[in-house]
């Protein structure tokens, strides 16, 4: 249900429609703004935010999510000080560095107690999120498209709709805020048919081979993976043009038959015969200078007149404000998907924007390019979903640089980070799961020493951490020991047992390694309280520590729960207020999963 408030500036001839959408099953309010030029003059929009809330304020904190490549969405809590505090992106994507989210909370707010006001932007481009403490003990929080580099020409009769902001209030701390976001996104944002289904357990060849693969290598991986219960092979970057490094051919979406003789139809058929479905990687929004596409259409790259655009990862960004570019990109991706039974696409985007100029938009409209680009991406993904409704789409942007609710509308899962180290992932996934349901978080078990940080962690721990996400593998299975392959079989069975609970349940934070520097713990409880799954990671072993007391959350206090592993039965109240004693484990990076079920005598 949406309340629309119409406001008019008669001098400008401007109508402003403020929209407040509410849902019967949610406490969130979704706010957006539309501007209509009802006058006779052209209007130039230089700043159009989507939500702004003023409130009385004394002491409290600001919570944001920040980081970098391979360190995305770490929680950052700081006291709110007088003046403006701002997070933003002007990189053309929501970004690795800041996330389009902020929360302000009263002093002393924790997981279960305290008041929180949060905003999250349903948008995938430049944004600002700002909190301003000012005179008279007042606070203003606001969110919208970043005004830097933005100007929109609104001709008479035209309208402009600014993207939605999800506003959430919680009087029971961050935990309730998290539940509100998770439920809203599951019930009202993600529309993929996969939303309530187990996602296929996939194996992606990126960390296994990087660019160095061919049909034979992929089939070796698929064969071994199939034997262990893995359900899908995903072929990552390097299958097209003559790409053997990240140096060229983006835009030339034709199979490299030297690597893959017989092309996709042959490869996909062979993979299917091994019992696996097939997925493929694209980076559709980009063009390499060294590509047929760029040689034919150098003007399709974003650029400033008379200047050579800056390369990043040896590539340029396509100007998606041009309808013919959107059509070309769509057709080249769709042609590949039509050529073979492909079940999954990983849609990547590996550079930020510079040289933000368009030879298509006139001089007056250059300030529209950032936003028109985002609309171009949405148009592409809309078309893809329409023509291939059964396709499982996973968005990705150099890891997690475009993990936002805007992209989540089009793809039920998003690759969370290129950092697949189990310990690094604890903080990345904690920050991500603050807002996003676990079923949306792309997470894989990868090889050790980890390719990003060089850390060696037990295979079991890597599995437990990846299970707080979509779950899959990103390693050369043919090089694993028989013991590790057997562990994969066990993890596959665990995933099948717990995926529905992890995907649909309520998520609770019990301990944060980022805060205590020793251990991490989270829990998922079924909506009907019939079962719960606790994951505990002992990051660093401690001396003279016999056991750790973990107080569970979200159970029925009067009910009895049985721990699957030990058979012991406890009341919910005892588990929540007395706690479960976990014996100390030997060594760093150890983990444990504890499954509890309602017990009836
Ligand atoms: C960045 C992604 O995050 C990786 O998983 C991989 O797909 C590479 N791009 C490929 O270039």
Boltz pocket constraint, residues with backbone or C-beta under 6 A from the ligand:
constraints:
  - pocket:
      binder: B
      contacts: [[A, 206], [A, 236], [A, 237], [A, 246], [A, 281], [A, 348], [A, 350], [A, 396], [A, 397], [A, 398], [A, 399], [A, 400], [A, 415], [A, 417], [A, 418]]
      max_distance: 6.0
